Amino acid sequence: MKGVIVGAALGMLALPISACADPVHGVAELYATAERGHQGILLNEFYLEAETKLFKSLKAVGSLYQEPFVELPSSRGYGYTPYGAAYTYQDGDYKNPVLGLDETFLAYDIGGLVARAGRLRSAFGFSNWSEQHYTPIIAPPLIRSYGSQIAEGLSLDRVDRGLDFSFGTAALQFKGGVVDTDYQPWELAPSNLDTAVGRLQASYGPFMLGLSGLKKFAGQNAAEQSMVGMDLRWTAPRIQVRGELVSGATEEGGARGYYLDLYYRPVGLARTQVGARFQGLTSIASGSHGQQMTLGIRQFVGSLFTLNVNYGFGADIPEAATALGWSAQVLTAYRF
């Protein structure tokens, strides 16, 4: 039955290519990165997204991603995959990047109530691809890094499978859903709808405050898979301040962490953005605790390229393995 559902969903996503009058539009991105712990330039991260309207109120979105394994220095003796599962490796044992579907879903808008079904980045803080990749800072925040488990076996860098809905006004919005958080890179349908997730967002002028929660209510380790979070954002001409605070909400306590970002576009330099991030993490995956500061600059070069240069310093904990020292990244993006 699950195979029938997946096949039907894929078929529906293919309809726009052959039968829909609305054009397909999206973006293709390739990331070239040089960072601590790697020799040379890495070309093992890309992102492809396409969407179209099937009908007036029905939209189809499909996306594909490839993310690198984060290989920590060999003295650590272990590394992390993008979804927080630890693995061990020896010197020279380099793992292949992870390829899979990112958000791939159908969305139905009924007068302001939007329902989605498929692969979803559940609404918990700043979880969208654009919110984490289109900034002056190259590495994700420590609480959202590939190896950071906030609760046992559960990170914030996830693509869930299931259903969600959202409604509200510009001043107050709610988004909630029931999903399967188990990591399956190619599955569209959930195996078990056993996790509830929700986010309440309030906005007033340039300020935005969000409260998020996630709770697994059935299945193995359900008591250890819960988390809560708070996020905020303040926006002004040329300036944006944003941050997140998250904690595991289990009997064992879970991980705790935060980050605060400041972005600024200098006067007269509309294609330049500078940024700073201050962050901290108490990890349950590695048992580490530390704080870190990252300074960065982002420069748009022509219509296709974006150059980022960063310098990070602070605690040398495993989750920060690729964020310390100098790093640089060139993003090539083609929109269609």
N, C-alpha and C positions, 0 to 999 in steps of 0.2 A: 504493500500500500504506500509506503514512504517513497518508493521508487516512482510510483505513478504520480504522486504529488510533485516530486522534484522535476520529473519530465514535463508535467503540465506547466509548472512555473517557468521552466526554461523555454518552453514553446511560447508562452505568453510574452516573455521578454524578447523573443525573436520576431513577434508580430510587427513591431514598428518598422523593421527593416524592409519588409515586403508589402505591408498593407496600410500603414498609417500615413495620413497626409502630412502630419507634423514632422519636421525634420528631426533627425537625431543630432544632438549636440553634446559636447563633453570636453574632456581634456586628456592628453597623454603627457606623462612626466617621466623624466629620467634624472636620477640623482648621481652625481660623481662626487665622492667624498674622500678626503684625506684626514685622518685622525690618529690619535694615540693608539698604539697597540697593533697597527697595521702598516705594512710596507707598501708604498705606492698609493695609487688611487683606486678606490673601490667603485665599480660600476654594477653593483648588485642590488640596487633598489629602484623600482619603478612603480608607477601608478597609472591606471587607465580607468576612466569613468565615462559612461554615456547614459543619456536619459532622453525620454520623449514622452509625449502624451498619447495614450492609446485612445482615450475618449476625453470629453470635456473635463470630467472629474477624476479620471484614472491616469496615473503616471507610472511609468516603468523606469527603474534605475538599475544599472548594472555596473560593477566595478571589479577590477582585478589588481592585485598588488603583489609585489615581491619585496620582502624585507630581509636584511642580512641577519644571520646569527651574530650575537654579541660575544666575541671571543675574548675572554679576559686573559691577562698575562699568565703564562704557564705556572708562575709561582703560586697562583691561587689554587690551581688544581681542578677548577671547575668553571663552567660558563653558563650562559642562560640563552634560552630560545625566546623568540618574540612573545610567547604566551606564558612565560614564567616557569616552564618545566626545566629543572636543572639537568645537566648532563655532564659527564666527565670526559676529558680528552687529554691526549698526550701532545707533546711538541710536534708540530707539523700535521696534526690531525684536524684539518679544517673542514667544517661542515658546509653543506650546500645551503644557499639561501632558501627561505620558505616562500613558496608560491601558493596563492589561493585567492578565493573570492573575498573582496571587501564587501561593503554594503551592496546588496542586490535584493531588490524588493519591489512590490507593487504598493502604491500609495493611493488611497481614495479620499477625496476631499468632499465632505458633505456640509457645506455652509459653515466652514470654520472648524469643524471636527475632522481631523485627519487621522485615518487609520492606515497602518502599514503592516505588511506581512512578508517575511523572508529573512534575509541576513541583515542584521541591524547593529549599529553601534549604539547601544542603549544609552539613554539620557542620564548620564552621571557626570556632572561637571562639564568641562570643555572637552568633549569626547570626539568631535568630528575631525576628519582628516585635515581639513583646512585650518582648524584652530590650533593644531599641533605642528603643522609643517610650513605654514606661510608666515613665519616670524623671523626676526633677526637671530634667534637662538637655534642652533642646528640640532643638538641632542634633545630628546624629549625630557620633560621634568622627571626628576628621580622617582616621584610617585607614579609616573606613567611610563617609566622605562621598561624595557622588555623583560627584565628579571625581577621586577618589584611585585611580590605578592602582598596584597593588602590584607586579605584573609587567606586561610590555608588553600593553596591551589588556585587562587583567584586574583588576577591582576586587573588593572584598569585598561590595559591595551588588549581589548577583546573585540571580536565581532560575534555577537550572539545570534541565535536563530529563534524566531517566534513571532509574536504579535505585539504591537504597541499602538497607542493613540495619544493625541494631543488636542487641547482646546484652550480657549481663553481669550484675553484681550491684550492690547499692547502693554497694559499695566500689570496684569497678572495672568500667568500661563501655567498649565499643568501638563505633564507628560508622564505616562505610565505604561507598563507592559508586563507580559508574562513571557519568559524566554528560557531557552536552554543555553547555559554558559559553557558547556563542554566544548573543547577545541576540536573542530572538524573543518579543515580548510576548504573543502569543496561542497559541503552539504548546504542545501537551502532550507530543508524542513527540520524542525526540532525532533529529537528523539524523546525528550521528556520536558514538558513545560513545568519546570519545578522551581523557578526563580522569579520573584517579583522585583521590579525596579521602578522607581518613580522620582520625579524632580519637580519642584515647585519654584517658579521664577517670578520675582517681583521687580518691576522697573519704575523708576521715577526720574524723569529728565535724563541726565547723563549717567545715572547710577543704575546698576543691575545687581541683584542678590539672588543666588540660587541655593536651594537645599535639596540634597539628593540622598536616597537610601536604596539599598539592595539587600534582599533576604532570600536565601534558599530555604524553601519550606518543606521539601521532600527529598528523599534519596540519601545516598551515602555522604557522610560528612556535612549534612545540612546544618548542624548546630555550629559549625566552624566557618560557614560561608555567609557572612553578613558584613556590611560596611555602611558607613554614613559619611557624608561630605558636605562642604559648604564652598561656594565659589562667589566671586565678586568681580565686577568690572566697572571702571569709570573712564569715560571717553570724552575728550575735548579736542578742539582743533590741534592737530599735529601730535597729540599726546594720548596714550592709552595706558592705564594701569589695570592689571588683572591678577588674580591669584586663586589658588585652591587650597583647601585644608581637608584632609581625609584621614579616616581611622577605621581599622577593623573593629567590628562590634560583636565580639565573640567572648566566650568564657576565658579564652587564653589571651584576649586583648587585641591580637592582630598587630599589623604594622601601623605606624603613624607617620604622617609627613605633610609637607606644605611646599608651596612655592609662591613667589611674588614677582611679577614681571613689570617692567617699565619700558615702554616703546616711545620713541620720539622721532619726528621728521623735522630736520633742521629747516629754518626759514630759507627759501630760495633753492632748496634741494628736494624737490618733490619726489625724485626717484631714489632717495636715500633714506634709510631708517636705521637708527641705532637703538640698542636695547641692553638691558641688564636684568639678570635673574638671580634672586637670592632664594635658596631652598634648603630643606633639611629632610632627613629620612631616618626613622628607626625601623630596621628591616627584620622580618621574621625569616626570610629566605637565607640570609647570610649571617644574621645576628649582629650586624653592624649598625653604627649610629654615627651620623655626621652631618655637617652643613657645607654648603658650597656656593660660590659666586661665579657667574659667567657674564662676560661682557661680549657684545657682538655688534656687527654692522651688516646690513643687508643693502645691496646695490642692484637695481634693475639695469640691465645692459641690453639695449635694443628691445625688441618685442618678444624674444624667445628665452632670454637667459636672465638668471638671477644669481648673484655671487654673495655668499655669506662667509665671513671670517669671524672666528670666536677665540676667546681665551678663557679657560676655566681654571679655578684654583679653589683649594679647600681640602676637605677630608677625602682621603684616598680609599673609598669603600668600593666593594665590587660593583654595585649598581652604577657607579660614576666612572667606570673604566674607560668609556669613550668620550667623556665630557671634560676631562682634565687636560690642561695644556692647550696647545694650539690645535685648531681644526679649521678646515675650509671645505666649502661645498658649492658646487655649481648645479643649479637646477635648470634643466631645459624643459620648457613647457610649450606644448602646441595645443591651442584651443580650436575646436571645430564645431 
